[in-house]
Amino acid sequence: PVGVETIADMRNHVRRLLFRACRWELANRPQPLAMGAEIARYRDRVERYRERVPQWLCGGAAARVAERTRSLVEAGVDPGLAAEVSVSLDEFSLLDIVDISEINERRIDEVGALYFALADRLAMDQLLHAVTQLDRNDRWHALARLALRDDLQGAVRALTQRVLEIGLPDESPEVKIRDWASSNASSIGRVESTLADIQATGSLDLATLSV
């Protein structure tokens, strides 16, 4: 049998997905929300492409999901359920991916693969994990964590759109990113230098993550 602590952890994981999806709707969709229309807008495509997310994940995100799945299976969870729960937070990104696909008139498969490849290039999984570990003992720290997470995810969304503007539909994510990076070398160099400095300090606190 699966232990109570494992079940509680899985439920908490799913609650985090619901919380983030609700915040995304409030931040990105016209208000007041027409919930029936919003469900109709996303439901079929999110359901259809959920199974693609594990294929799109790479680098640190893929390793994190694999490790969490392994841990749940060892705790007695059914392998299929363990895999579904472990990748659920990453499926949240389908909301952005669906929107980017519509705005840029590109296939969801193309956008999804590029989105997660860019996230890996920018070590986004490590940064988002660090945000999760920040202090949230009072209202202001909790709000700061939420703002940082929104900023990081907004950056991936914006960059995905930028790269799509110059990339061709039949190009791989790696080729698209390479071509975009070649024309933005100085900006990317500054970002990567900052990320390297942060990693060298070994301190991912509120100040460094804000920078």
N, C-alpha and C positions, 0 to 999 in steps of 0.2 A: 504493500500500500504506500501511497505517496504521503509524506509527512505534512503536517499542518503548516509548518513554516514555508515549505516549498509551494503549497497551494496559495498561501497569502502573498508570497513573492510574485507568483504568476498573475494573480488578480491585480496587484499593484502595478505591474507592468502594463496590463491592458487598460487600467484606469489612466495611466499617464498618456496613453495613445488617445483616449477619449478627450482628456483635458487639452492636449495640444491641438487636436482637430477642432475643438470648440473655439479655442483662441484664434486659430487660423481663420475660421469663418468670420469671426467678429472683426478681425484686422483686415481681411482681404476682400470681403464680399459686401455688396450694397446693403445699407441698413435702412429700415428694419428688415431682418432676415425673413424671407419667405421660405420657411423650412421645407415645405413640400417640393418647391421648385429646386432648392439646393440639393435635396436628396436625389431628385430625378437627374439633376445635372451631372453628379459625380458617381452615383451608385454603380451603374453598369460598367463603366470604364475602370473604376477602382477594383471592382470584383474581378473583372477580366484580367487585369494586369498585376494583381497581387502576386501571382505565382512567378512573375518575371523578376520581381525585386531581388530574390536571392541570386539570380543570374547576373544582375546588374552590379551587385555589391562587389567591391574589390578592396584589396589592401587591408587596413586596420578594421574597417567595418565588417568585411567578410570574416576576418579572424574572430572578431568579437561575437558575432552571431554563431559561428561554429562552436566556440568555447561555451557559450551559454547553452546551446542545444545539448552539447555533450554533458554538461553539468546537470541539466534537468533529466536527461535520460538516466544518468547514474543515480539520480534521486528517485527513480521509479516511474517517471512520466513517460507516457506513450511517445515514441519517437516523432510521429507526425505532429502531435500536439506540441511537443517540445520545440520543434522547428518553427511551427506557426507562431507560437508565443515569442520566441526569440527574435524573429524578424519583424514583429508587429510594429515596433516604433519606427522602423525604417520605411514601412508602408505608408506612414504619415506623409512622406515626401511625394506620394502620388497626387496629392491635391495640387502641389506646385507643378508637378510634371504635366498633369492634364491641362492646367491653365497655360503653361508655356507652349504646349503642343497646339492649342487653339490659337493663341496670339500669333505664333510664328508659322502656323499652317504646316507643321511638320509632324511626322508619325510619332506616336507615343513611345514606341520601341527605341527610336533614335534619340529622343529627348531623355528618356530614362537612363539609357546607357551613358550618355554624355554627362548628365547631372551627377551621377555617382562617381564617374571618373574624375570630374572636376573636384568633387568633395574630397576624394582621396588625394589628389594632387596638392590640395591645400591643408592636408592633415585635419580635416574638419571633424572627423570622428574623435580624435584626441582632444580637440578644443571643446567640443560639446560635452564630452565626458568630464573635462575639467570644470565646466560650468555647473554640471550636475553635482559636483563635489563641493561647490562653494557653500559658505555659511548661509543658512536661511532661517536663522533664529528670530528675526524680527521682520516686520513688514517691508522695510526698505531694502534689506538684503534680498528678500524674496523677489521684490520687484526688479532689482538690479539683475538677478539671475535670469528672470524672464526676458528682460530687455536685451541682454547679451545673447540669449538663445535666438530671439527673433532677429537680431542683427546678423548673426552668423548664417542663419538659414536664408535670410533675405539676400545676403551676399552671394550664396550659391545660386539662388534663383536668378539674380541679375546677371551673374557671369555666364550662366548657361544660355541666357538670351543673347548676350553679346557674342559668344562663340558661335551660336547658330547663325548669326547675321553674316558671318564670313565663311562658314563651313558648308560644304555640299552634302546633300542628303545621303549619298552613297559612301561617304568617307567614314572611316572608323573614328571613335571618340579620340583616340590617340593622335590621329592625323589632324583632326579639327583643333585640338588643344595645341598641338605643335605649331600649326599655322597661325593661330591667334597669338600664341606666346611670342612668336618671332616678331610680330608687329607691336608688341607691348613689353619688350624685354626690360626696359628701365623700370617700369612700374612693378612688374613681376619680381625683378631683382630686389627692389626695396621690401616688398612683402615677404619674400623668402628669407631675406636677411633678418627682418624683424622676427619671423617665426623661429629662425635658428637661434637668435639671441635669447628668446623666451625659453626655448628648450634647453639651452645651455645653463640658464639660471636654475632650472629645476623647480621653479616656483610659478605655478599657474594660479595666481591669486586674482582678485577682482581687478586690480590695477593693470597687470600685464594682459589679462584677457580683454580688457576694455581697449587697450592700445591695439 
